Amino acid sequence: MFKHTASVPISNFSDRPNHLPMEGGALNAGYTSVDALAYVSNQLGNHGLIYREDWWWEGMGSDKLRLCFREEKHKVLIGLMGSTA
């Protein structure tokens, strides 16, 4: 269903520190990758893409988000987002 994949550096979309300097917080996933995924999701939505219909988050490595798209032409939107860092 989502055949067209893109692997993009997390650092292109977030410069947020990965962990808070205090106890507590949410999950141990780290804030940087979650912040980047939220940013990418918002931008793709602003371009009219619907999660689970037009694109899918496949996962993440230590420094990259893996995204899948139904149509290859939608991968170009990742490059148009620019950098927030």
N, C-alpha and C positions, 0 to 999 in steps of 0.2 A: 504494500500500500504506500509506504513512504520510501521510495527507492533511492532518492537523491540525497546524499549525505554531505555535510560540511562539518569540518572540525576547525573551530576558531579559538584563538588565544583568549583566555579569561581576562588577561590584562588589558585587552582592547576595550573592555566594557566596564571595568571596575578598578578603582584604586583604593577601595575600602580595606582597612586592616582586616586580616583574616580572623583574628580573635580579639575579644575585649580584654583590656588589661586588668580585669577583676574576675572574681568568681561568678558563676551563674551563666546566663545566656541560654540560647535555645539548644540546638543539637550540636554535635561535634563536627558537623559538615564543614564548618568554616563560613565566615560571612562573605568573603570575597566572591566565591563561586555562586552563592545564592544571590548576591547583589547583581552579578553579571547576568544570571539567568532571568532575574526579574526585569532588568533593563532590556534585554533582547526580547522577552515576551511582550513587553509593553510596546516596543518599536514595531515588531511584526504585527501586533494588533492595530496599531495606528495606520499601518499600510493595508489593513483589511484582511489579514490572514487570521484564521481561526484555529486555535490549538485543537489537536486531534482530528481536524478536518483537512487543514492545509499543511500543517507541520507538526513535528513531534520532537520532544527532547529525549535523546537516546541515552545520554549519560554524560559523565565528565571524568577526565583524568585529573592529574594534579595541576595542570595548567591549561587545559582545553575543554571547551564545551563541545559535545557531539550532537548535532541537530540533523533531523531528517525532514525532507520536504516531499510533498506529493508531486509537485512540478519543478523541474530543474530551474526554470526561469526565476523562481522565488529565491534561489540561493543568492542572487545578486543583491538582494536587500540587505544581507549581512554586511557586505562591503560598503553600502551606502550609509550605514549607521554612524560611521565615524568612530572616534575614540572618546571616551569620557575621562580617561586617565590624564 
